[in-house]
Amino acid sequence: MNTDILNNQSTMLENFSVRGLWYLSGMNKEDGLIGTLEYTPKEIKLNLVGNFKKIKINKTEEIAEVEEDQGTEEPVDVTQNLKIWGFSENGKKILLDNCFILKEKSYLTGGIESTTYKVQTIFVSNSEILDSDFNSIQKVSFSFKDFESWHSSSPITFQKEDGKGNKKTGFLYSYSDLQQKCQTIFLDYSKLKLSEQIKITSSFSKNFSNNALIQNKSLMFKYYDSSSINFRLVNKTVDYFHKIYSFFMNCSLALKKLTLFTGPLTADEELQEIQVFYCQRFAFSNRRYLLNHEDIKDSLPTILKSFDNNFAKLEKIIKGHLAKSFKDFFESTDFLQAARNLEMFHRNFFESEPELPENYESKKEELLNTLYESNSEELIEYFEDKINHKDNEVPLNKKLKELIGEIPVELKQELFNPSGGGVSNPINKFSKKITDTRNYYTHGTDISNYKAVIGNWEELYLTYIKMRCLTDILILKKLKVDKKIIINSIENKRGPYQRLFEHNNYLSIE
């Protein structure tokens, strides 16, 4: 679907193209080149009539002074790492960042040339965009694909008349009611203020046969201990929220919209709005949400604050967990990643540094000095790692048992012995199977040395699903999600683990 870039409803999920005049810093705008900017979620290209190489470009005073001092004068590189400014036919100001030449063509007839640049990022505004704008960002608005459907706090219905006057048009909530349902959450550890935003737009035809009601739901953040932030920190913070909402929705989400609000924070001056567009890696669509917004909306502040406090320990686990979103098939590396995620969770939340003698560091230093004084490469190679090594790594088998011990009893029974009875023996066998299978895939040569290795491909896949399920339960518990919500979410027939519970009899280990 093509849409005009000047439409405020344009998103990173749609294709668009826009004609404009394009120029470089130091160029007279009158010398700019006519061209068309083409955006798709997978590629951004600028097709120009002409070539910047043949246009005189005045360098900035700073660069000119440096070159004069050094006695050098290099031509402006217009082939890579380029910033290109422009404005569309109806006046939108645009900045294209990190551009490089994709191809150049010359046509014999008339001597016409064309140049195509590949573009990394597009910035669009009603006002001219300056480099300084990216260091004076006051707040940021963003939304994700499927966020509207997941965020269920704003249901609206519109009814059409049936021609006999039996139905009236109506809204379930007024705009003011919707705004009251939005939350503002302060994350103390990161000094972030997160606000939910809902905007409503509508269009109606004269006969009411075609009408539309659009809800644009988004999130907005700002740092409340800083007057402004830069674009690098914006990307880092958006990625921060991307991880937690992707975890809720059980899929690595695509960014739908990103808007920067820049300028001096004064009461008498409006902030400049800058829309951002860039390409993304798209995950496979997945509507089997881990958590439904309706279930956690009241406890969302507590959950987000817990995530904020534990982000450093959860970041890599969730990143590894979501990597599967980009694949619609299963392979052994997915099994290994799931085992690695559980290991990492145990290491981050269960293990601690071993208690060492009071003079441990000084004695270690003495031993290393004595070793180095020997000047024997053979001795140094043999003993150096042994002296530095702290042997406190817990075996995977034991880690898994400890992790399983942390999940709710109800889920433990359902996952490991749904027919009733004790769960200790099934858990021991399950942990042993994962350990032997992991060890065989990572460094095994003779399968006979790993007696509990999983040889059946379907069992390997379902065991992988169960490991993902354990990881989700442990993260939800760490985020202080209510126990009842955890159980209902995991057992939800429309959730991600429906197949797992359908196969309980298969997965229970006798």
C-alpha positions, 0 to 999 in steps of 0.5 A: 500500500502506497501512502504520501509521506506527508500523511501524519498516519504514515508508519514504518510498516507501509510503503511510500514515495515522495518527490522533492528537491535534494541538496547537501550542506554547503550547497545552494538550494537552487543547485539541488537535484530533483529526485524521488525518495522510495521507502519500504520496510525493507529498503530505502532508496533516493533516486536522483536526476544528476550527480552531486559530484558535479556541483560545487560544495562549500565546506563548513568553516571548521573543516576549511580551517583544519584543511588550511592549517594542514595544507590539504584540501580534499574534495567532499566525499559524496559517495558514502556516510552522507547526509542529504537534506530536502523538501517535498513538493508540498513543503515537508522538510526532510533529512536523509542520514547515512547515505551511500551510492548504490549505483550511477548511470549515464545516458548518452542521449542528452548527457543525462545522469542518474544516481541512486543512494541507499539511505539508512534513516529518514527524518521528516518535519514541518520545519528545517531539521538541524544537527543540533535538534538531535541533542535537544530531544525532550520527549519521544512517542512510539508504537509497535505493530499489533500494539492497538489490538493488544492494548485492550483498555480502549474498546470503541464500537460504532454502529451503523443505521440499518435503514429502518432507524433501529440502530444508532451510532454510538461510542462505548467510551468518550475521548475523556473516558479513554484518556482516564484509562491511560496510565503514567508510570515512573521508573525510578531506576532508569529515571523514565516517565512512561505515558500511554497515549490514545488519539482518535480520528474518524471519517464518515461518508454522507450516507454512513455506508462507509465510515471509519474510526481509527484509534492510534495507541502509542507510548511516550517517554521522557527522562525526568532528571534530564532537560534533554537527550540525544538520538543515540539514547532515544534508540537505546531507550526504545529498544529497552521498551521493545524488549518488555512489550515483545516479551508480553506479546511473545514476539519481537515486535516491529516498530510502527511509529517513532516521533521526536519532540525537540527544542528548548523546553519553554512555555512560550515555544512549541516543540518541533516534531520529527518523524523517524523512518528506518528499515527493520527486521520483521519477525513472523506474526504471532497473536498467541500473546503470553500476557493479555493487557486486560489481565495486567493493566492494573499491575502494569506499574509494578511489573514495569518497575520490576523489569526496570530494576532487573533489566541488566540481568534480564536483557540478554535472556529476553533477547535470546528468547525473542530470537526465535520470532524470526524463524518459522522452523525448529532446529537444534540450535533453538534447543541449545539457546533455550538451555542457555537462557535457563543457565543464564537465568540461574547464573544471574539470579541464583548464583553468588560469588564463592566465599574466599579467604580474607587474603585470597587476592594477595596470595593469588598475586604472589603465586602468579608473580612466582609463576611469571618469574619462572620464565617457563612458557610451559608452566605458565600455560599450564598453571595460569588459568588454574590460579585465576579460576574460581570453580563455582559453576553449578552443573546444568542438571542441578541448575534445572532442578533448582529453577523448576523448584521455583515455579508454582506447584500447580504448574509443576504438576501439570508440566511434569506429571499431569496424571497425578502423583510425585514429580521428583522422578520426572523432574530428575529425568527431564533435567538429565535428558536436557543436560545429556542432549546439550552436552552431546550437541556442544562437544560430544562425539560418541552418542553412547556416552550420553545415555539420556540424550533425546534422539526423537525429533518431536520429543526434542521440539516439545522439550524445547517448548517446555524449556521456553515455558519454564523461562517465561514462568521464571521471568514472570515471577521475577517481574512480580506478576500475580501467581494466578495470572501466571498460571492462567497465562501459561495454561491459556488455550489461546496462549503460546503453550497450547500445544505443550499442554495438549502433549502432556501425556507424551511429555510426562516421563515415566 
